[in-house]
C-alpha cells in the first residue's frame, strides 16, 4: 500500500463517507475554492491506479467506490507514522502525547481502560 497525497486522501475520505460516487459528487463535497472537474477526475484515476478505488461504468459515466477501507488505510498510515516518528514504540508515542497535551493521571487511566476493553474484545473475537 502507498501513502496518499493530501488531495488523494481528501477524495478518499469523501468516497469512504459516500461508499460510491461520481466525480461531480466528489467535487460537490470538496471545500471552496473547488478544484476543476478534470483535476478531481485525475486524482480519482490516480487512486484507481494505486489500487484504492475501482469503478463501474454506465456508458461514459463512471461510478467510483473504495477498494481499500478507511480502517485498512488508517492501520497502514499509523504503522508508517509509528515507524518514522516513534521507532515503532507505543511507549514513545504515549510519552510524546502525554507531554505535549499535558494529560492528567485520570486521562491516562481512562485511556488504559479503553485499551484493555479493546484488547478484551479482540481476544473474544479471535
N, C-alpha and C positions, 0 to 999 in steps of 0.2 A: 504494500500500500504506500502511496506517496502522500506527502504533506500538501495540503491545499493552499493556494494563494488566498489573500483576503477576499477578492472578488468571487473566487470559486466557492469559498466557504459561505459567503453571503447567499449565493444561489442555492447551495446545498441546504442551508437552514430553511429556506423557503420550500424547497422540494420535500424535506422531511416533514414540514408542517402540513403541506397540502397533499402529500402522498403521490400526486401526479399533477402535471401542469403543462400548459402550452407556454411558449416563450412569452407571449403577451401577458399571461397570468403572473409569471415571474416578474416581468417588468412593472406591472401594476403594484406589486408589493415592495419594490425597491424604493428607498428613500429619495427625496429630491436632493440635488438635481439628478434626474433619471438619466442613465446612460442611453445610448442609441439602441434600437431594437437589434441591429446587427451585432453590436458588442455583446449583448446578453446571449444572442444565438451562438456566437463564437465561444463564449465561456461554457455554455451548455455542451457544445460539441467537444470541447477540450475535456470536460468532465466525463463525457462518454468514452473518449479515447483512454482516459486514465482508469476506466472501469468503475466509476462511481455512479454512473447514470446509464440508463438504456431508454429506448423509446418504442412506441407503437406508431405506425404510420396510418393515417387516414387520408388517402390521396396525397396531396402535397403538404398536409399538416402533420406535425409530429407532436405526440404527447409524451413528455418525458417523465420518468419515475426513478427514484433512487434504487440502486442495487446494493449499496453499502448503507447499513443502518447508522443512525446517529450514535447509537451505543457502540457499534464496532469502531467507528471513526474516533469517538471520544477515548476509547480504550487505547487505540493506536497512538493518538496525539498525546495523551497523557503519558504513555510509555516513553515516547520520544522526549517529551518535556522533562520527565524524571531523569532520563539518561543524560541529557545535555546540561541540565542545571543543578541536579542533585545527586549525581553519580549513582542513580538507582537506589537511593537511600530514602526511605519513607521518614526515617528519623531526622535527616537533614531537612527534608521538606516541612515536616511538622515544626521543627525548631524555627525555621525561617518564618513561617506564617504566625507562629506564636509570638515571636519578637516583633515582627512588622505590624501585626494587628493588635498587639498588647492584649492577648487573650487572658482571661481570668482562669483560675483553677476550676471554677464552676463550668465555664465554657469547654475547657479541656475534658472534664469529666463527662459532659454531655456528648462530646464527640466520641469519646471512648465507648460510651453506652451504645451509640448508633453503630459504631464499628462492630461491637460484639453482636448486636442484633442482626446485622447484615451477614456476618460470618456464620451465625447460627442458621439463618435462612438458607445460605448456600450449602451448608452441611446437610440439611434436611432434604434439599432438592437433588443432592448427589447420589 
